[in-house]
């Protein structure tokens, strides 16, 4: 997993959180909902990154 991908996923999560907050502040439900969805998508990708990394560590431990 490259550091660039990890940073992109973190940025996606942060962007979603910002969009959600701005939407809530402006009373724009659509923007708030889109922000929540973007944030959830970024969080899911980050979780996938962590699982992939844990799998690689597990594999490394049992193959050496």
PyMOL Python script that loads the backbone (N, CA, C, O; Angstrom):
from pymol import cmd

cmd.read_pdbstr("""\
ATOM      1  N   UNK A   1       0.852  -1.171   0.000  1.00  0.00           N
ATOM      2  CA  UNK A   1       0.000   0.000   0.000  1.00  0.00           C
ATOM      3  C   UNK A   1       0.897   1.232   0.000  1.00  0.00           C
ATOM      4  O   UNK A   1       1.731   1.417   0.886  1.00  0.00           O
ATOM      5  N   UNK A   2       0.711   2.039  -0.980  1.00  0.00           N
ATOM      6  CA  UNK A   2       1.556   3.221  -1.081  1.00  0.00           C
ATOM      7  C   UNK A   2       1.065   4.327  -0.153  1.00  0.00           C
ATOM      8  O   UNK A   2      -0.120   4.426   0.166  1.00  0.00           O
ATOM      9  N   UNK A   3       1.988   5.126   0.254  1.00  0.00           N
ATOM     10  CA  UNK A   3       1.674   6.260   1.132  1.00  0.00           C
ATOM     11  C   UNK A   3       0.752   7.244   0.416  1.00  0.00           C
ATOM     12  O   UNK A   3      -0.069   7.906   1.051  1.00  0.00           O
ATOM     13  N   UNK A   4       0.886   7.338  -0.880  1.00  0.00           N
ATOM     14  CA  UNK A   4       0.051   8.263  -1.657  1.00  0.00           C
ATOM     15  C   UNK A   4      -1.419   7.841  -1.577  1.00  0.00           C
ATOM     16  O   UNK A   4      -2.301   8.684  -1.412  1.00  0.00           O
ATOM     17  N   UNK A   5      -1.678   6.538  -1.696  1.00  0.00           N
ATOM     18  CA  UNK A   5      -3.052   6.048  -1.607  1.00  0.00           C
ATOM     19  C   UNK A   5      -3.622   6.300  -0.215  1.00  0.00           C
ATOM     20  O   UNK A   5      -4.773   6.711  -0.071  1.00  0.00           O
ATOM     21  N   UNK A   6      -2.810   6.050   0.802  1.00  0.00           N
ATOM     22  CA  UNK A   6      -3.266   6.278   2.177  1.00  0.00           C
ATOM     23  C   UNK A   6      -3.625   7.744   2.385  1.00  0.00           C
ATOM     24  O   UNK A   6      -4.641   8.059   3.005  1.00  0.00           O
ATOM     25  N   UNK A   7      -2.797   8.628   1.870  1.00  0.00           N
ATOM     26  CA  UNK A   7      -3.061  10.064   2.001  1.00  0.00           C
ATOM     27  C   UNK A   7      -4.321  10.474   1.241  1.00  0.00           C
ATOM     28  O   UNK A   7      -5.088  11.315   1.709  1.00  0.00           O
ATOM     29  N   UNK A   8      -4.529   9.883   0.078  1.00  0.00           N
ATOM     30  CA  UNK A   8      -5.743  10.183  -0.693  1.00  0.00           C
ATOM     31  C   UNK A   8      -6.989   9.791   0.081  1.00  0.00           C
ATOM     32  O   UNK A   8      -7.974  10.529   0.109  1.00  0.00           O
ATOM     33  N   UNK A   9      -6.937   8.621   0.708  1.00  0.00           N
ATOM     34  CA  UNK A   9      -8.092   8.150   1.465  1.00  0.00           C
ATOM     35  C   UNK A   9      -8.349   9.025   2.689  1.00  0.00           C
ATOM     36  O   UNK A   9      -9.499   9.296   3.034  1.00  0.00           O
ATOM     37  N   UNK A  10      -7.275   9.465   3.343  1.00  0.00           N
ATOM     38  CA  UNK A  10      -7.436  10.375   4.485  1.00  0.00           C
ATOM     39  C   UNK A  10      -8.003  11.716   4.013  1.00  0.00           C
ATOM     40  O   UNK A  10      -8.855  12.305   4.677  1.00  0.00           O
ATOM     41  N   UNK A  11      -7.528  12.188   2.873  1.00  0.00           N
ATOM     42  CA  UNK A  11      -8.009  13.452   2.320  1.00  0.00           C
ATOM     43  C   UNK A  11      -9.484  13.346   1.945  1.00  0.00           C
ATOM     44  O   UNK A  11     -10.251  14.287   2.150  1.00  0.00           O
ATOM     45  N   UNK A  12      -9.879  12.205   1.397  1.00  0.00           N
ATOM     46  CA  UNK A  12     -11.281  11.998   1.028  1.00  0.00           C
ATOM     47  C   UNK A  12     -12.171  12.055   2.275  1.00  0.00           C
ATOM     48  O   UNK A  12     -13.252  12.643   2.248  1.00  0.00           O
ATOM     49  N   UNK A  13     -11.710  11.444   3.355  1.00  0.00           N
ATOM     50  CA  UNK A  13     -12.455  11.466   4.609  1.00  0.00           C
ATOM     51  C   UNK A  13     -12.568  12.896   5.144  1.00  0.00           C
ATOM     52  O   UNK A  13     -13.643  13.332   5.556  1.00  0.00           O
ATOM     53  N   UNK A  14     -11.460  13.607   5.131  1.00  0.00           N
ATOM     54  CA  UNK A  14     -11.458  14.997   5.621  1.00  0.00           C
ATOM     55  C   UNK A  14     -12.333  15.889   4.753  1.00  0.00           C
ATOM     56  O   UNK A  14     -13.062  16.739   5.265  1.00  0.00           O
ATOM     57  N   UNK A  15     -12.260  15.698   3.451  1.00  0.00           N
ATOM     58  CA  UNK A  15     -13.071  16.496   2.534  1.00  0.00           C
ATOM     59  C   UNK A  15     -14.559  16.239   2.784  1.00  0.00           C
ATOM     60  O   UNK A  15     -15.370  17.165   2.776  1.00  0.00           O
ATOM     61  N   UNK A  16     -14.901  14.971   3.004  1.00  0.00           N
ATOM     62  CA  UNK A  16     -16.298  14.640   3.295  1.00  0.00           C
ATOM     63  C   UNK A  16     -16.775  15.281   4.584  1.00  0.00           C
ATOM     64  O   UNK A  16     -17.894  15.789   4.655  1.00  0.00           O
ATOM     65  N   UNK A  17     -15.920  15.256   5.609  1.00  0.00           N
ATOM     66  CA  UNK A  17     -16.284  15.857   6.897  1.00  0.00           C
ATOM     67  C   UNK A  17     -16.489  17.363   6.751  1.00  0.00           C
ATOM     68  O   UNK A  17     -17.412  17.934   7.331  1.00  0.00           O
ATOM     69  N   UNK A  18     -15.626  17.989   5.976  1.00  0.00           N
ATOM     70  CA  UNK A  18     -15.739  19.433   5.740  1.00  0.00           C
ATOM     71  C   UNK A  18     -17.020  19.751   4.989  1.00  0.00           C
ATOM     72  O   UNK A  18     -17.752  20.676   5.341  1.00  0.00           O
ATOM     73  N   UNK A  19     -17.277  18.976   3.956  1.00  0.00           N
ATOM     74  CA  UNK A  19     -18.482  19.191   3.145  1.00  0.00           C
ATOM     75  C   UNK A  19     -19.744  18.995   3.996  1.00  0.00           C
ATOM     76  O   UNK A  19     -20.716  19.738   3.859  1.00  0.00           O
ATOM     77  N   UNK A  20     -19.714  17.999   4.865  1.00  0.00           N
ATOM     78  CA  UNK A  20     -20.850  17.743   5.755  1.00  0.00           C
ATOM     79  C   UNK A  20     -21.078  18.928   6.695  1.00  0.00           C
ATOM     80  O   UNK A  20     -22.212  19.365   6.891  1.00  0.00           O
ATOM     81  N   UNK A  21     -19.990  19.444   7.275  1.00  0.00           N
ATOM     82  CA  UNK A  21     -20.086  20.572   8.199  1.00  0.00           C
ATOM     83  C   UNK A  21     -20.592  21.832   7.498  1.00  0.00           C
ATOM     84  O   UNK A  21     -21.448  22.541   8.026  1.00  0.00           O
ATOM     85  N   UNK A  22     -20.062  22.104   6.315  1.00  0.00           N
ATOM     86  CA  UNK A  22     -20.492  23.282   5.554  1.00  0.00           C
ATOM     87  C   UNK A  22     -21.970  23.146   5.193  1.00  0.00           C
ATOM     88  O   UNK A  22     -22.740  24.099   5.312  1.00  0.00           O
ATOM     89  N   UNK A  23     -22.356  21.947   4.750  1.00  0.00           N
ATOM     90  CA  UNK A  23     -23.758  21.721   4.404  1.00  0.00           C
ATOM     91  C   UNK A  23     -24.677  21.933   5.595  1.00  0.00           C
ATOM     92  O   UNK A  23     -25.749  22.523   5.468  1.00  0.00           O
ATOM     93  N   UNK A  24     -24.250  21.447   6.753  1.00  0.00           N
ATOM     94  CA  UNK A  24     -25.055  21.610   7.969  1.00  0.00           C
ATOM     95  C   UNK A  24     -25.153  23.086   8.356  1.00  0.00           C
ATOM     96  O   UNK A  24     -26.221  23.568   8.734  1.00  0.00           O
ATOM     97  N   UNK A  25     -24.031  23.794   8.259  1.00  0.00           N
ATOM     98  CA  UNK A  25     -23.989  25.216   8.605  1.00  0.00           C
ATOM     99  C   UNK A  25     -24.895  26.036   7.689  1.00  0.00           C
ATOM    100  O   UNK A  25     -25.588  26.952   8.133  1.00  0.00           O
ATOM    101  N   UNK A  26     -24.876  25.688   6.400  1.00  0.00           N
ATOM    102  CA  UNK A  26     -25.675  26.427   5.425  1.00  0.00           C
ATOM    103  C   UNK A  26     -27.127  25.961   5.359  1.00  0.00           C
ATOM    104  O   UNK A  26     -27.957  26.589   4.702  1.00  0.00           O
ATOM    105  N   UNK A  27     -27.427  24.869   6.034  1.00  0.00           N
ATOM    106  CA  UNK A  27     -28.772  24.317   5.968  1.00  0.00           C
ATOM    107  C   UNK A  27     -29.034  23.598   4.657  1.00  0.00           C
ATOM    108  O   UNK A  27     -30.184  23.439   4.248  1.00  0.00           O
ATOM    109  N   UNK A  28     -27.961  23.163   3.998  1.00  0.00           N
ATOM    110  CA  UNK A  28     -28.067  22.472   2.721  1.00  0.00           C
ATOM    111  C   UNK A  28     -28.006  20.962   2.983  1.00  0.00           C
ATOM    112  O   UNK A  28     -26.926  20.392   3.135  1.00  0.00           O
ATOM    113  N   UNK A  29     -29.180  20.328   3.031  1.00  0.00           N
ATOM    114  CA  UNK A  29     -29.249  18.905   3.356  1.00  0.00           C
ATOM    115  C   UNK A  29     -28.540  18.033   2.336  1.00  0.00           C
ATOM    116  O   UNK A  29     -27.917  17.032   2.691  1.00  0.00           O
ATOM    117  N   UNK A  30     -28.633  18.411   1.075  1.00  0.00           N
ATOM    118  CA  UNK A  30     -27.993  17.619   0.019  1.00  0.00           C
ATOM    119  C   UNK A  30     -26.474  17.608   0.216  1.00  0.00           C
ATOM    120  O   UNK A  30     -25.848  16.550   0.150  1.00  0.00           O
ATOM    121  N   UNK A  31     -25.890  18.766   0.453  1.00  0.00           N
ATOM    122  CA  UNK A  31     -24.443  18.863   0.663  1.00  0.00           C
ATOM    123  C   UNK A  31     -24.035  18.085   1.916  1.00  0.00           C
ATOM    124  O   UNK A  31     -23.016  17.395   1.926  1.00  0.00           O
ATOM    125  N   UNK A  32     -24.835  18.206   2.959  1.00  0.00           N
ATOM    126  CA  UNK A  32     -24.548  17.502   4.206  1.00  0.00           C
ATOM    127  C   UNK A  32     -24.572  15.987   3.987  1.00  0.00           C
ATOM    128  O   UNK A  32     -23.707  15.267   4.488  1.00  0.00           O
ATOM    129  N   UNK A  33     -25.557  15.515   3.244  1.00  0.00           N
ATOM    130  CA  UNK A  33     -25.675  14.086   2.953  1.00  0.00           C
ATOM    131  C   UNK A  33     -24.519  13.602   2.083  1.00  0.00           C
ATOM    132  O   UNK A  33     -23.952  12.538   2.334  1.00  0.00           O
ATOM    133  N   UNK A  34     -24.171  14.378   1.068  1.00  0.00           N
ATOM    134  CA  UNK A  34     -23.041  14.021   0.205  1.00  0.00           C
ATOM    135  C   UNK A  34     -21.746  13.973   1.013  1.00  0.00           C
ATOM    136  O   UNK A  34     -20.916  13.086   0.816  1.00  0.00           O
ATOM    137  N   UNK A  35     -21.581  14.926   1.916  1.00  0.00           N
ATOM    138  CA  UNK A  35     -20.395  14.946   2.767  1.00  0.00           C
ATOM    139  C   UNK A  35     -20.320  13.723   3.655  1.00  0.00           C
ATOM    140  O   UNK A  35     -19.251  13.139   3.830  1.00  0.00           O
ATOM    141  N   UNK A  36     -21.451  13.335   4.215  1.00  0.00           N
ATOM    142  CA  UNK A  36     -21.491  12.126   5.049  1.00  0.00           C
ATOM    143  C   UNK A  36     -21.119  10.895   4.234  1.00  0.00           C
ATOM    144  O   UNK A  36     -20.374  10.032   4.700  1.00  0.00           O
ATOM    145  N   UNK A  37     -21.637  10.820   3.023  1.00  0.00           N
ATOM    146  CA  UNK A  37     -21.336   9.684   2.151  1.00  0.00           C
ATOM    147  C   UNK A  37     -19.850   9.656   1.778  1.00  0.00           C
ATOM    148  O   UNK A  37     -19.220   8.599   1.801  1.00  0.00           O
ATOM    149  N   UNK A  38     -19.300  10.815   1.438  1.00  0.00           N
ATOM    150  CA  UNK A  38     -17.881  10.893   1.088  1.00  0.00           C
ATOM    151  C   UNK A  38     -17.002  10.509   2.280  1.00  0.00           C
ATOM    152  O   UNK A  38     -15.996   9.816   2.132  1.00  0.00           O
ATOM    153  N   UNK A  39     -17.401  10.971   3.448  1.00  0.00           N
ATOM    154  CA  UNK A  39     -16.644  10.663   4.663  1.00  0.00           C
ATOM    155  C   UNK A  39     -16.689   9.158   4.937  1.00  0.00           C
ATOM    156  O   UNK A  39     -15.666   8.561   5.272  1.00  0.00           O
ATOM    157  N   UNK A  40     -17.850   8.553   4.800  1.00  0.00           N
ATOM    158  CA  UNK A  40     -17.992   7.115   5.027  1.00  0.00           C
ATOM    159  C   UNK A  40     -17.171   6.326   4.005  1.00  0.00           C
ATOM    160  O   UNK A  40     -16.549   5.319   4.343  1.00  0.00           O
ATOM    161  N   UNK A  41     -17.175   6.784   2.777  1.00  0.00           N
ATOM    162  CA  UNK A  41     -16.404   6.121   1.721  1.00  0.00           C
ATOM    163  C   UNK A  41     -14.910   6.168   2.035  1.00  0.00           C
ATOM    164  O   UNK A  41     -14.206   5.168   1.891  1.00  0.00           O
ATOM    165  N   UNK A  42     -14.437   7.325   2.460  1.00  0.00           N
ATOM    166  CA  UNK A  42     -13.029   7.464   2.828  1.00  0.00           C
ATOM    167  C   UNK A  42     -12.669   6.599   4.022  1.00  0.00           C
ATOM    168  O   UNK A  42     -11.607   5.977   4.044  1.00  0.00           O
ATOM    169  N   UNK A  43     -13.557   6.555   5.026  1.00  0.00           N
ATOM    170  CA  UNK A  43     -13.316   5.717   6.195  1.00  0.00           C
ATOM    171  C   UNK A  43     -13.257   4.237   5.821  1.00  0.00           C
ATOM    172  O   UNK A  43     -12.432   3.488   6.344  1.00  0.00           O
ATOM    173  N   UNK A  44     -14.137   3.828   4.918  1.00  0.00           N
ATOM    174  CA  UNK A  44     -14.151   2.439   4.465  1.00  0.00           C
ATOM    175  C   UNK A  44     -12.844   2.094   3.754  1.00  0.00           C
ATOM    176  O   UNK A  44     -12.285   1.017   3.964  1.00  0.00           O
ATOM    177  N   UNK A  45     -12.368   2.991   2.931  1.00  0.00           N
ATOM    178  CA  UNK A  45     -11.103   2.755   2.230  1.00  0.00           C
ATOM    179  C   UNK A  45      -9.936   2.691   3.212  1.00  0.00           C
ATOM    180  O   UNK A  45      -9.026   1.879   3.044  1.00  0.00           O
ATOM    181  N   UNK A  46      -9.961   3.541   4.235  1.00  0.00           N
ATOM    182  CA  UNK A  46      -8.899   3.506   5.243  1.00  0.00           C
ATOM    183  C   UNK A  46      -8.919   2.183   6.008  1.00  0.00           C
ATOM    184  O   UNK A  46      -7.867   1.622   6.315  1.00  0.00           O
ATOM    185  N   UNK A  47     -10.115   1.689   6.313  1.00  0.00           N
ATOM    186  CA  UNK A  47     -10.239   0.406   6.997  1.00  0.00           C
ATOM    187  C   UNK A  47      -9.689  -0.710   6.111  1.00  0.00           C
ATOM    188  O   UNK A  47      -9.005  -1.611   6.595  1.00  0.00           O
ATOM    189  N   UNK A  48      -9.988  -0.648   4.825  1.00  0.00           N
ATOM    190  CA  UNK A  48      -9.449  -1.623   3.880  1.00  0.00           C
ATOM    191  C   UNK A  48      -7.929  -1.579   3.845  1.00  0.00           C
ATOM    192  O   UNK A  48      -7.276  -2.621   3.791  1.00  0.00           O
ATOM    193  N   UNK A  49      -7.368  -0.380   3.875  1.00  0.00           N
ATOM    194  CA  UNK A  49      -5.913  -0.224   3.899  1.00  0.00           C
ATOM    195  C   UNK A  49      -5.326  -0.899   5.140  1.00  0.00           C
ATOM    196  O   UNK A  49      -4.318  -1.602   5.057  1.00  0.00           O
ATOM    197  N   UNK A  50      -5.967  -0.677   6.288  1.00  0.00           N
ATOM    198  CA  UNK A  50      -5.472  -1.252   7.544  1.00  0.00           C
ATOM    199  C   UNK A  50      -5.567  -2.768   7.530  1.00  0.00           C
ATOM    200  O   UNK A  50      -4.658  -3.449   8.004  1.00  0.00           O
ATOM    201  N   UNK A  51      -6.657  -3.306   6.994  1.00  0.00           N
ATOM    202  CA  UNK A  51      -6.812  -4.756   6.913  1.00  0.00           C
ATOM    203  C   UNK A  51      -5.771  -5.369   5.973  1.00  0.00           C
ATOM    204  O   UNK A  51      -5.201  -6.424   6.254  1.00  0.00           O
ATOM    205  N   UNK A  52      -5.543  -4.700   4.876  1.00  0.00           N
ATOM    206  CA  UNK A  52      -4.553  -5.180   3.914  1.00  0.00           C
ATOM    207  C   UNK A  52      -3.160  -5.191   4.546  1.00  0.00           C
ATOM    208  O   UNK A  52      -2.402  -6.146   4.382  1.00  0.00           O
ATOM    209  N   UNK A  53      -2.840  -4.134   5.259  1.00  0.00           N
ATOM    210  CA  UNK A  53      -1.538  -4.035   5.923  1.00  0.00           C
ATOM    211  C   UNK A  53      -1.406  -5.111   7.001  1.00  0.00           C
ATOM    212  O   UNK A  53      -0.346  -5.723   7.139  1.00  0.00           O
ATOM    213  N   UNK A  54      -2.476  -5.345   7.767  1.00  0.00           N
ATOM    214  CA  UNK A  54      -2.443  -6.376   8.807  1.00  0.00           C
ATOM    215  C   UNK A  54      -2.262  -7.762   8.174  1.00  0.00           C
ATOM    216  O   UNK A  54      -1.537  -8.601   8.708  1.00  0.00           O
ATOM    217  N   UNK A  55      -2.913  -7.992   7.052  1.00  0.00           N
ATOM    218  CA  UNK A  55      -2.766  -9.262   6.343  1.00  0.00           C
ATOM    219  C   UNK A  55      -1.344  -9.474   5.871  1.00  0.00           C
ATOM    220  O   UNK A  55      -0.825 -10.588   5.934  1.00  0.00           O
ATOM    221  N   UNK A  56      -0.713  -8.418   5.400  1.00  0.00           N
ATOM    222  CA  UNK A  56       0.673  -8.521   4.943  1.00  0.00           C
ATOM    223  C   UNK A  56       1.603  -8.825   6.103  1.00  0.00           C
ATOM    224  O   UNK A  56       2.536  -9.615   5.962  1.00  0.00           O
ATOM    225  N   UNK A  57       1.355  -8.199   7.257  1.00  0.00           N
ATOM    226  CA  UNK A  57       2.186  -8.467   8.440  1.00  0.00           C
ATOM    227  C   UNK A  57       1.989  -9.910   8.903  1.00  0.00           C
ATOM    228  O   UNK A  57       2.952 -10.594   9.251  1.00  0.00           O
ATOM    229  N   UNK A  58       0.747 -10.363   8.905  1.00  0.00           N
ATOM    230  CA  UNK A  58       0.430 -11.720   9.307  1.00  0.00           C
ATOM    231  C   UNK A  58       1.135 -12.720   8.392  1.00  0.00           C
ATOM    232  O   UNK A  58       1.738 -13.688   8.855  1.00  0.00           O
ATOM    233  N   UNK A  59       1.047 -12.471   7.098  1.00  0.00           N
ATOM    234  CA  UNK A  59       1.685 -13.335   6.110  1.00  0.00           C
ATOM    235  C   UNK A  59       3.197 -13.368   6.332  1.00  0.00           C
ATOM    236  O   UNK A  59       3.820 -14.428   6.264  1.00  0.00           O
ATOM    237  N   UNK A  60       3.771 -12.209   6.594  1.00  0.00           N
ATOM    238  CA  UNK A  60       5.215 -12.097   6.800  1.00  0.00           C
ATOM    239  C   UNK A  60       5.654 -12.909   8.031  1.00  0.00           C
ATOM    240  O   UNK A  60       6.680 -13.589   7.994  1.00  0.00           O
ATOM    241  N   UNK A  61       4.890 -12.835   9.093  1.00  0.00           N
ATOM    242  CA  UNK A  61       5.222 -13.553  10.323  1.00  0.00           C
ATOM    243  C   UNK A  61       5.222 -15.067  10.111  1.00  0.00           C
ATOM    244  O   UNK A  61       6.092 -15.773  10.621  1.00  0.00           O
ATOM    245  N   UNK A  62       4.244 -15.555   9.358  1.00  0.00           N
ATOM    246  CA  UNK A  62       4.104 -16.996   9.197  1.00  0.00           C
ATOM    247  C   UNK A  62       4.866 -17.579   8.012  1.00  0.00           C
ATOM    248  O   UNK A  62       4.903 -18.797   7.842  1.00  0.00           O
ATOM    249  N   UNK A  63       5.467 -16.735   7.201  1.00  0.00           N
ATOM    250  CA  UNK A  63       6.260 -17.262   6.086  1.00  0.00           C
ATOM    251  C   UNK A  63       7.749 -17.189   6.376  1.00  0.00           C
ATOM    252  O   UNK A  63       8.561 -17.708   5.610  1.00  0.00           O
ATOM    253  N   UNK A  64       8.109 -16.548   7.476  1.00  0.00           N
ATOM    254  CA  UNK A  64       9.541 -16.449   7.811  1.00  0.00           C
ATOM    255  C   UNK A  64       9.851 -17.129   9.074  1.00  0.00           C
ATOM    256  O   UNK A  64      11.006 -17.141   9.501  1.00  0.00           O
TER     257      UNK A  64
END
""", "prot")
cmd.dss("prot")
cmd.show_as("cartoon", "prot")
cmd.util.cbc("prot")
cmd.orient("prot")
